[in-house]
Amino acid sequence: MAKGGFKGGMGGMNMAQMVKQAKKMQEDMEKIQDELETKTIETSSGGGAVTVVVNGKKEIESIKIKPEAVDPEDIEMLEDLIMTAVNEGIRKADEMTTLEMGKVTGGFNIPGLF
């Protein structure tokens, strides 16, 4: 063992400080998760023919379809436009969550937390 003995690692931080810091981080993350539930992302496809609003919980809040996007002869096109807008909304909601949580975790992605 090095002269002076072991000081507990983590830059000399004792266990009580580590627990306190972890608890604060958890509280901050819970606060951000609550805030994310109220934030929304709006995406569109087909030049605005389909617009989707997704919240921070990755739930679809609304889907708007312009009448000109509805062609009974080409339902597949409308399905594709909806799918594209929804997937983009979910992707952007994930980005928003990662960005906000990164403010608490210092950029570390902690699997299973978000």
GROMACS elastic network, one bead per residue, 0.5 to 0.9 nm:
[ bonds ]
;  ai    aj funct       b0    kb
    1     4     6  0.83340   500
    1     5     6  0.62581   500
    1     6     6  0.75095   500
    2     5     6  0.57281   500
    2     6     6  0.74701   500
    3     6     6  0.86125   500
    4     7     6  0.82460   500
    6     9     6  0.73397   500
    7    10     6  0.87201   500
    7    11     6  0.82001   500
    7    12     6  0.56172   500
    7    13     6  0.83356   500
    7    14     6  0.84020   500
    8    11     6  0.77794   500
    8    12     6  0.57338   500
    8    13     6  0.68944   500
    8    14     6  0.65392   500
    8    15     6  0.82244   500
    9    12     6  0.54755   500
    9    13     6  0.69668   500
    9    14     6  0.83676   500
   10    13     6  0.54631   500
   10    14     6  0.80495   500
   10    18     6  0.88119   500
   11    14     6  0.89015   500
   13    16     6  0.82460   500
   13    17     6  0.61930   500
   13    18     6  0.66690   500
   14    17     6  0.54288   500
   14    18     6  0.63900   500
   14    19     6  0.88394   500
   15    18     6  0.50262   500
   15    19     6  0.61436   500
   15    20     6  0.85356   500
   16    19     6  0.51652   500
   16    20     6  0.61066   500
   16    21     6  0.85598   500
   17    20     6  0.50588   500
   17    21     6  0.60552   500
   17    22     6  0.85365   500
   18    21     6  0.50950   500
   18    22     6  0.60716   500
   18    23     6  0.85349   500
   19    22     6  0.50797   500
   19    23     6  0.60804   500
   19    24     6  0.86083   500
   20    23     6  0.51487   500
   20    24     6  0.62560   500
   20    25     6  0.86654   500
   21    24     6  0.51450   500
   21    25     6  0.61893   500
   21    26     6  0.86529   500
   22    25     6  0.50401   500
   22    26     6  0.61707   500
   22    27     6  0.86566   500
   23    26     6  0.50708   500
   23    27     6  0.62170   500
   23    28     6  0.86109   500
   24    27     6  0.50526   500
   24    28     6  0.60951   500
   24    29     6  0.85404   500
   25    28     6  0.50514   500
   25    29     6  0.61031   500
   25    30     6  0.86190   500
   25   104     6  0.64089   500
   25   105     6  0.73578   500
   26    29     6  0.50746   500
   26    30     6  0.61989   500
   26    31     6  0.86343   500
   26   104     6  0.87897   500
   27    30     6  0.51383   500
   27    31     6  0.62292   500
   27    32     6  0.87087   500
   28    31     6  0.50940   500
   28    32     6  0.62614   500
   28    33     6  0.86538   500
   28   101     6  0.88336   500
   28   104     6  0.66493   500
   29    32     6  0.50839   500
   29    33     6  0.61223   500
   29    34     6  0.86325   500
   29   100     6  0.88221   500
   29   101     6  0.64998   500
   29   104     6  0.65654   500
   29   105     6  0.83777   500
   29   113     6  0.89342   500
   30    33     6  0.50319   500
   30    34     6  0.62524   500
   30    35     6  0.86579   500
   31    34     6  0.51640   500
   31    35     6  0.62814   500
   31    36     6  0.86689   500
   32    36     6  0.60097   500
   32    37     6  0.86746   500
   32    97     6  0.86106   500
   32   100     6  0.69212   500
   32   101     6  0.70072   500
   32   104     6  0.87380   500
   33    36     6  0.50338   500
   33    37     6  0.64497   500
   33    56     6  0.80527   500
   33    57     6  0.84814   500
   33    97     6  0.80116   500
   33   100     6  0.87356   500
   33   101     6  0.82012   500
   33   114     6  0.87497   500
   34    37     6  0.53733   500
   34    38     6  0.72032   500
   34    56     6  0.89803   500
   35    38     6  0.55248   500
   35    39     6  0.67094   500
   35    56     6  0.82599   500
   36    39     6  0.50675   500
   36    40     6  0.79351   500
   36    55     6  0.74252   500
   36    57     6  0.70715   500
   36    93     6  0.88828   500
   36    96     6  0.81587   500
   36    97     6  0.70465   500
   36   100     6  0.83088   500
   37    40     6  0.78917   500
   37    55     6  0.60693   500
   37    57     6  0.54676   500
   37    58     6  0.86403   500
   38    55     6  0.67071   500
   38    56     6  0.67786   500
   38    57     6  0.86568   500
   39    54     6  0.85832   500
   39    55     6  0.57023   500
   39    56     6  0.57038   500
   39    57     6  0.89366   500
   40    53     6  0.64126   500
   40    54     6  0.54978   500
   40    56     6  0.60999   500
   40    61     6  0.84137   500
   40    93     6  0.77350   500
   41    52     6  0.81524   500
   41    53     6  0.55678   500
   41    54     6  0.52347   500
   41    55     6  0.61900   500
   41    56     6  0.77824   500
   41    89     6  0.62206   500
   41    90     6  0.84815   500
   41    92     6  0.68768   500
   41    93     6  0.64673   500
   41    96     6  0.87252   500
   42    51     6  0.69443   500
   42    52     6  0.56491   500
   42    54     6  0.64547   500
   42    55     6  0.88175   500
   42    85     6  0.87821   500
   42    89     6  0.65257   500
   42    92     6  0.88662   500
   43    48     6  0.85689   500
   43    50     6  0.84085   500
   43    51     6  0.57073   500
   43    52     6  0.53838   500
   43    53     6  0.65218   500
   43    54     6  0.82371   500
   43    85     6  0.57206   500
   43    86     6  0.75869   500
   43    88     6  0.65337   500
   43    89     6  0.55537   500
   43    92     6  0.85605   500
   44    47     6  0.71078   500
   44    48     6  0.52420   500
   44    49     6  0.71714   500
   44    50     6  0.53929   500
   44    52     6  0.60777   500
   44    53     6  0.87782   500
   44    81     6  0.82634   500
   44    82     6  0.84447   500
   44    84     6  0.80223   500
   44    85     6  0.50489   500
   44    86     6  0.82872   500
   44    88     6  0.81262   500
   44    89     6  0.83467   500
   45    48     6  0.54161   500
   45    49     6  0.61844   500
   45    50     6  0.54500   500
   45    51     6  0.67049   500
   45    52     6  0.88225   500
   45    81     6  0.56456   500
   45    82     6  0.74534   500
   45    84     6  0.64805   500
   45    85     6  0.53581   500
   45    88     6  0.89736   500
   46    49     6  0.50324   500
   46    50     6  0.65163   500
   46    69     6  0.82778   500
   46    81     6  0.62202   500
   46    85     6  0.87963   500
   47    50     6  0.79093   500
   48    51     6  0.61329   500
   48    65     6  0.84803   500
   48    66     6  0.79346   500
   49    64     6  0.80363   500
   49    65     6  0.58421   500
   49    66     6  0.51612   500
   49    67     6  0.81523   500
   49    68     6  0.74737   500
   49    69     6  0.57087   500
   49    78     6  0.89164   500
   49    81     6  0.78219   500
   50    63     6  0.71004   500
   50    64     6  0.56705   500
   50    66     6  0.64919   500
   50    69     6  0.75673   500
   50    78     6  0.82462   500
   50    81     6  0.63415   500
   50    82     6  0.62096   500
   50    85     6  0.68937   500
   51    62     6  0.80549   500
   51    63     6  0.57026   500
   51    64     6  0.50615   500
   51    65     6  0.65853   500
   51    66     6  0.86622   500
   51    82     6  0.79575   500
   51    85     6  0.65795   500
   51    86     6  0.85437   500
   52    60     6  0.71546   500
   52    61     6  0.76050   500
   52    62     6  0.57106   500
   52    64     6  0.64448   500
   52    65     6  0.89071   500
   52    82     6  0.79181   500
   52    85     6  0.60002   500
   52    86     6  0.61699   500
   52    89     6  0.69236   500
   53    59     6  0.85117   500
   53    60     6  0.59518   500
   53    61     6  0.53699   500
   53    62     6  0.51966   500
   53    63     6  0.65811   500
   53    64     6  0.88008   500
   53    85     6  0.89420   500
   53    86     6  0.81623   500
   53    89     6  0.69320   500
   54    57     6  0.79166   500
   54    58     6  0.57635   500
   54    59     6  0.54718   500
   54    61     6  0.55306   500
   54    62     6  0.73670   500
   54    86     6  0.77616   500
   54    89     6  0.57027   500
   54    90     6  0.67189   500
   54    92     6  0.87783   500
   54    93     6  0.70470   500
   55    58     6  0.53289   500
   55    59     6  0.55035   500
   55    60     6  0.66086   500
   55    61     6  0.66388   500
   55    89     6  0.85856   500
   55    90     6  0.85673   500
   55    93     6  0.69065   500
   56    59     6  0.73450   500
   56    90     6  0.87211   500
   56    93     6  0.55452   500
   56    94     6  0.77966   500
   56    96     6  0.75869   500
   56    97     6  0.69564   500
   57    60     6  0.89051   500
   57    93     6  0.77427   500
   57    97     6  0.89558   500
   58    89     6  0.79970   500
   58    90     6  0.57477   500
   58    91     6  0.89316   500
   58    93     6  0.62651   500
   58    94     6  0.78166   500
   59    90     6  0.82376   500
   60    63     6  0.75343   500
   60    86     6  0.77455   500
   60    89     6  0.85141   500
   60    90     6  0.87064   500
   63    82     6  0.81685   500
   63    86     6  0.87193   500
   65    68     6  0.83486   500
   65    69     6  0.66655   500
   65    70     6  0.78030   500
   65    78     6  0.88360   500
   65    82     6  0.85526   500
   66    69     6  0.55232   500
   66    70     6  0.73847   500
   67    70     6  0.55049   500
   67    71     6  0.85629   500
   68    71     6  0.72392   500
   69    77     6  0.83283   500
   69    78     6  0.64436   500
   69    81     6  0.87994   500
   70    73     6  0.87800   500
   70    74     6  0.79108   500
   70    75     6  0.73553   500
   70    77     6  0.87847   500
   70    78     6  0.66090   500
   71    74     6  0.52702   500
   71    75     6  0.63231   500
   71    77     6  0.83651   500
   71    78     6  0.77626   500
   72    75     6  0.58430   500
   73    76     6  0.87973   500
   74    77     6  0.56549   500
   74    78     6  0.71700   500
   75    78     6  0.52641   500
   75    79     6  0.62579   500
   75    80     6  0.86877   500
   76    80     6  0.61127   500
   76    81     6  0.86157   500
   77    80     6  0.51070   500
   77    81     6  0.62353   500
   77    82     6  0.87274   500
   78    81     6  0.50390   500
   78    82     6  0.62124   500
   78    83     6  0.85507   500
   79    82     6  0.52113   500
   79    83     6  0.61102   500
   79    84     6  0.85523   500
   80    83     6  0.50680   500
   80    84     6  0.59972   500
   80    85     6  0.85685   500
   81    84     6  0.51638   500
   81    85     6  0.62073   500
   81    86     6  0.86064   500
   82    85     6  0.52434   500
   82    86     6  0.60862   500
   82    87     6  0.85202   500
   83    86     6  0.51812   500
   83    87     6  0.60121   500
   83    88     6  0.84810   500
   84    87     6  0.52921   500
   84    88     6  0.61332   500
   84    89     6  0.85787   500
   85    88     6  0.51955   500
   85    89     6  0.61380   500
   85    90     6  0.87214   500
   86    89     6  0.50439   500
   86    90     6  0.62430   500
   86    91     6  0.86091   500
   87    90     6  0.51459   500
   87    91     6  0.61298   500
   87    92     6  0.86096   500
   88    91     6  0.50129   500
   88    92     6  0.61122   500
   88    93     6  0.85190   500
   89    92     6  0.51540   500
   89    93     6  0.60920   500
   89    94     6  0.86142   500
   90    94     6  0.62026   500
   90    95     6  0.86668   500
   91    94     6  0.51270   500
   91    95     6  0.63384   500
   91    96     6  0.87284   500
   92    96     6  0.61177   500
   92    97     6  0.85771   500
   93    96     6  0.50258   500
   93    97     6  0.61839   500
   93    98     6  0.86208   500
   94    97     6  0.50934   500
   94    98     6  0.61345   500
   94    99     6  0.85527   500
   94   114     6  0.87358   500
   95    98     6  0.51112   500
   95    99     6  0.60564   500
   95   100     6  0.85609   500
   96    99     6  0.51750   500
   96   100     6  0.61387   500
   96   101     6  0.85067   500
   97   100     6  0.52467   500
   97   101     6  0.59569   500
   97   102     6  0.82582   500
   97   114     6  0.72852   500
   98   101     6  0.52418   500
   98   102     6  0.58171   500
   98   103     6  0.87418   500
   98   107     6  0.84364   500
   98   109     6  0.78409   500
   98   114     6  0.74558   500
   99   102     6  0.50876   500
   99   103     6  0.67166   500
   99   107     6  0.80729   500
  100   103     6  0.54377   500
  100   104     6  0.74018   500
  101   104     6  0.53645   500
  101   105     6  0.62227   500
  101   106     6  0.83038   500
  101   107     6  0.77429   500
  101   108     6  0.88655   500
  101   109     6  0.84551   500
  101   114     6  0.78205   500
  102   106     6  0.53337   500
  102   108     6  0.64799   500
  102   109     6  0.73255   500
  103   106     6  0.56088   500
  103   107     6  0.66290   500
  104   107     6  0.76806   500
  104   108     6  0.89342   500
  105   108     6  0.54458   500
  105   109     6  0.74178   500
  105   110     6  0.79862   500
  106   109     6  0.87657   500
  109   113     6  0.83697   500
  109   114     6  0.83349   500
  110   113     6  0.58917   500
  110   114     6  0.75022   500
  111   114     6  0.70306   500
